Amino acid sequence: MLRVLKAPVPVAPARPRGRRPKNLDHAAPLDADDARYRAPALDKGLDILELLASQPQGLTRAEIVKEMDRSANEIYRMLERLVVRQYVLRSASGDRYALSLKLFALAHMHPPLNRLVNQALPVMDDFARKAEQSCHLGVYDRGNVLISAQVNSPRGWSFSLQRGARVGLLDTASGQVLLAFSDRPSYQRMQAEHLPLDGEVPITAAALQRALVAIRKRGYLQRSSVQSFGVTDISYPVLGPDNTALAALTCPYIRRIDRHVGPDLAEVRALLQDAAKALSLGLRS
């Protein structure tokens, strides 16, 4: 009796649980070596971060579940961990999630921040010697400003901030300069992450916008300090290749009233401008 052999029915490969976010569908598939070292939980967290990176207004949990094609329960657990670790921000109403700037901060922590500080210190030392004033370098850090470098006046007296101190984003000269010279997505994230620090001077949205427009027009900020009497803040941006601020170089100018004649406010401002330009050009090279 003749046996008829049937061709094997092709079996579709098992579909991995979940899928890449829609905006990443073009990504290359995993090769054999990559597949051997899969870490599903890590992949899930990275997929959420990559999805939120393309959504400046954030997404609701239901929208994330739909995009990721996963169960609501596992997405909820992962989102909660990402919020706790400050990689993701939850809106005040609790219904939307957006990417924080923590990844950005980590990426710029080492070695770029060290490189920036190493390049800045000799320039800041030269400024302090010529201007007889202190200066500090502020960078954005998770909602406010981190003082990453500080140089005191060689005259032995000056107004200074400690390195590592955190100051307000909205009410300080450094913070307003960083905001004024940021691109729109960065500005929105910085505003979303901001949390008022102790003693922060409140400012309305309209007043802040007027201040930022004026700073962009002049190219720097000069005003009486809103934190200390007798101090005039002068702040210039340290610009990167895209003309956005990587840092703010600030001098808390104090005018001497004794017989010593030092550089006046206009001279100090010119020296600070030269220092900021030197750093900006150095970072482009």
GIDAGI-V69633 format. One record per residue. RES is the residue in three letters. PHI is phi in degrees with one decimal (999 if undefined). PSI is psi as a letter, one per 20 degrees, with the letter a starting at -180 (* if undefined). OMEGA is omega in degrees with one decimal (999 if undefined). Layout:
BEGIN
res;phi;psi;omega
RES;PHI;PSI;OMEGA
RES;PHI;PSI;OMEGA
END
This chain:
BEGIN
res;phi;psi;omega
MET;999;p;-176.4
LEU;-79.4;p;177.7
ARG;-94.4;p;178.0
VAL;-98.4;o;179.9
LEU;-87.6;p;178.3
LYS;-88.3;p;176.8
ALA;-64.0;p;179.6
PRO;-61.9;p;177.9
VAL;-77.2;p;-179.7
PRO;-62.1;p;-179.7
VAL;-106.5;p;179.5
ALA;-66.4;p;178.0
PRO;-61.4;q;-179.3
ALA;-61.0;p;-179.5
ARG;-81.0;p;-179.9
PRO;-61.3;q;179.9
ARG;-66.4;p;-177.2
GLY;80.8;r;177.2
ARG;-148.5;r;178.1
ARG;-66.6;q;173.9
PRO;-55.4;q;-174.4
LYS;-55.9;h;-176.7
ASN;-73.0;i;179.6
LEU;-115.3;j;-177.7
ASP;-63.7;h;-178.1
HIS;-80.1;i;-175.6
ALA;-63.4;q;-178.3
ALA;-67.6;q;179.2
PRO;-69.7;q;178.2
LEU;-67.1;p;173.5
ASP;-85.9;a;-173.6
ALA;-61.4;g;-179.4
ASP;-65.1;g;178.9
ASP;-62.0;g;-176.4
ALA;-63.5;h;-178.4
ARG;-67.3;h;-174.4
TYR;-112.6;k;-180.0
ARG;-68.0;q;175.5
ALA;-129.8;n;-171.5
PRO;-53.9;g;-178.7
ALA;-65.3;g;178.5
LEU;-65.1;g;178.4
ASP;-58.7;g;-179.3
LYS;-63.3;g;178.9
GLY;-64.2;g;179.1
LEU;-66.6;h;177.6
ASP;-61.7;h;178.5
ILE;-65.1;g;179.5
LEU;-62.6;g;-179.7
GLU;-66.3;h;178.1
LEU;-64.7;g;-178.0
LEU;-67.9;h;179.4
ALA;-62.8;h;-179.3
SER;-97.1;j;-175.9
GLN;-125.9;n;-176.0
PRO;-61.4;h;178.7
GLN;-90.6;i;-179.4
GLY;80.1;r;179.5
LEU;-136.0;q;172.2
THR;-77.6;r;178.5
ARG;-62.1;h;179.3
ALA;-62.9;h;179.1
GLU;-67.9;h;177.7
ILE;-65.4;g;178.2
VAL;-57.1;g;-179.1
LYS;-64.2;g;-178.8
GLU;-66.1;h;-175.2
MET;-85.2;i;-179.8
ASP;57.7;l;178.4
ARG;-127.1;r;-179.7
SER;-73.1;q;-179.8
ALA;-60.7;h;-175.8
ASN;-65.5;g;-177.3
GLU;-72.1;h;175.9
ILE;-66.2;g;180.0
TYR;-59.7;g;-179.0
ARG;-62.7;g;-179.0
MET;-66.1;g;179.1
LEU;-61.2;g;-179.9
GLU;-61.6;h;178.0
ARG;-67.6;h;179.4
LEU;-66.9;h;176.3
VAL;-68.2;g;-179.8
VAL;-59.4;h;-179.3
ARG;-84.8;j;173.8
GLN;68.6;k;172.0
TYR;-84.2;h;-179.4
VAL;-128.7;q;177.4
LEU;-104.3;p;174.9
ARG;-103.9;p;-178.5
SER;-64.5;r;-179.0
ALA;-58.6;h;178.8
SER;-78.3;i;175.7
GLY;80.7;j;-174.7
ASP;-108.7;i;-179.8
ARG;-132.8;q;-180.0
TYR;-125.8;p;179.8
ALA;-139.6;q;179.5
LEU;-70.7;p;175.0
SER;-85.2;a;177.0
LEU;-97.8;j;-177.3
LYS;-64.3;h;178.2
LEU;-62.8;h;177.5
PHE;-62.2;g;-179.3
ALA;-63.5;g;179.1
LEU;-64.4;g;-178.9
ALA;-64.3;h;-177.4
HIS;-100.1;j;-177.0
MET;-80.6;g;-177.6
HIS;-145.1;p;-3.0
PRO;-91.9;i;-174.5
PRO;-56.3;g;-179.9
LEU;-65.1;g;177.4
ASN;-62.0;h;178.7
ARG;-63.6;g;178.3
LEU;-60.5;g;-178.8
VAL;-65.0;g;-179.8
ASN;-62.0;h;177.3
GLN;-72.7;h;-174.0
ALA;-75.4;h;-171.2
LEU;-57.8;g;177.7
PRO;-62.9;h;179.0
VAL;-67.2;g;179.0
MET;-66.5;h;176.7
ASP;-60.0;g;-179.8
ASP;-64.8;g;177.1
PHE;-61.9;g;-177.2
ALA;-60.9;h;179.8
ARG;-67.6;g;-177.6
LYS;-75.7;h;-175.7
ALA;-86.8;i;-175.5
GLU;58.5;k;179.1
GLN;-135.3;q;174.4
SER;-84.1;r;174.4
CYS;-153.2;q;177.5
HIS;-143.3;q;-179.0
LEU;-112.6;p;-179.6
GLY;-113.5;p;175.8
VAL;-124.9;q;178.5
TYR;-70.5;p;178.8
ASP;-152.0;o;172.3
ARG;45.4;l;171.2
GLY;101.5;i;178.5
ASN;-145.3;b;-175.4
VAL;-117.1;p;177.6
LEU;-103.2;p;175.9
ILE;-81.3;o;-172.8
SER;-96.7;i;176.6
ALA;-153.3;q;-177.2
GLN;-147.1;p;176.4
VAL;-130.8;p;-179.4
ASN;-86.9;r;175.2
SER;-66.4;p;177.8
PRO;-70.0;i;179.1
ARG;-75.6;i;175.3
GLY;93.6;i;176.4
TRP;-140.0;p;-178.3
SER;-176.1;r;172.5
PHE;-96.7;p;-175.3
SER;-142.9;q;173.8
LEU;-114.0;q;-180.0
GLN;-74.0;q;173.3
ARG;-62.7;p;-177.9
GLY;95.1;i;177.7
ALA;-68.7;q;176.2
ARG;-112.9;p;-179.7
VAL;-124.3;r;-172.4
GLY;-65.3;q;178.8
LEU;-80.4;h;-170.2
LEU;-91.7;h;-171.8
ASP;-109.5;i;-179.7
THR;-102.4;q;178.1
ALA;-62.2;g;-179.4
SER;-60.6;g;-178.4
GLY;-63.3;g;-178.2
GLN;-68.3;h;176.4
VAL;-66.7;g;177.4
LEU;-61.3;g;177.9
LEU;-67.4;g;-175.9
ALA;-63.8;h;-176.8
PHE;-110.6;k;173.5
SER;-106.2;q;173.9
ASP;-79.1;r;-172.2
ARG;-60.9;g;179.1
PRO;-60.0;g;179.3
SER;-65.7;g;178.2
TYR;-59.1;g;-179.1
GLN;-64.4;g;179.5
ARG;-68.1;g;179.4
MET;-62.4;g;177.8
GLN;-64.7;g;-178.3
ALA;-65.7;h;-177.2
GLU;-84.2;i;-173.0
HIS;-62.5;p;171.7
LEU;-127.8;p;-177.3
PRO;-58.3;p;175.7
LEU;-89.5;r;179.7
ASP;-59.3;p;178.2
GLY;85.0;j;-177.4
GLU;-60.5;p;-179.3
VAL;-81.4;p;-177.6
PRO;-68.4;q;178.0
ILE;-143.7;p;179.9
THR;-74.9;q;179.3
ALA;-60.6;h;-179.4
ALA;-66.0;g;179.8
ALA;-65.2;h;178.6
LEU;-63.5;g;-179.9
GLN;-62.4;g;177.5
ARG;-62.0;g;179.7
ALA;-64.5;g;-177.9
LEU;-68.1;h;176.9
VAL;-61.3;g;179.6
ALA;-64.4;h;179.4
ILE;-64.2;g;179.1
ARG;-61.7;h;-178.7
LYS;-67.6;g;-177.4
ARG;-83.2;h;-178.2
GLY;90.5;j;179.4
TYR;-163.7;r;176.4
LEU;-123.0;p;171.0
GLN;-139.7;p;-177.9
ARG;-164.6;r;172.4
SER;-68.2;p;-179.5
SER;-61.0;q;175.2
VAL;-95.3;j;177.6
GLN;-107.0;h;-173.7
SER;-140.8;p;175.4
PHE;-70.2;q;173.5
GLY;78.0;j;-178.6
VAL;-114.3;p;173.1
THR;-109.4;o;179.3
ASP;-83.4;p;171.7
ILE;-123.8;p;-175.7
SER;-142.1;p;177.4
TYR;-122.1;q;176.0
PRO;-79.8;q;166.2
VAL;-96.6;o;-168.5
LEU;-95.1;q;173.7
GLY;-90.0;a;-176.8
PRO;-61.0;h;-179.2
ASP;-93.6;j;179.0
ASN;64.0;k;169.0
THR;-103.6;q;-173.2
ALA;-77.4;p;169.5
LEU;-84.5;h;-177.5
ALA;-161.2;r;174.8
ALA;-123.6;p;177.6
LEU;-100.6;o;-169.5
THR;-127.1;p;173.8
CYS;-118.3;o;171.1
PRO;-84.4;n;-171.0
TYR;-73.7;p;175.5
ILE;-123.2;p;-178.8
ARG;-86.6;p;176.9
ARG;-79.1;q;-179.1
ILE;-120.9;j;176.5
ASP;-90.2;a;-174.7
ARG;-80.7;i;179.2
HIS;-70.1;p;178.5
VAL;-106.0;o;177.4
GLY;-112.7;a;178.8
PRO;-58.9;p;179.4
ASP;-84.5;a;-174.3
LEU;-59.7;g;-178.8
ALA;-64.2;h;178.9
GLU;-66.9;g;179.0
VAL;-64.2;g;178.9
ARG;-61.4;g;178.9
ALA;-64.0;g;178.1
LEU;-64.4;g;179.2
LEU;-67.1;h;177.0
GLN;-60.9;g;178.1
ASP;-61.6;g;-179.8
ALA;-64.3;g;179.7
ALA;-64.2;h;178.1
LYS;-65.0;g;179.5
ALA;-61.1;g;178.7
LEU;-69.2;g;-179.7
SER;-61.9;g;179.0
LEU;-65.6;h;-179.7
GLY;-63.4;h;-179.2
LEU;-74.0;h;177.7
ARG;-75.8;h;-174.2
SER;-77.0;*;999
END
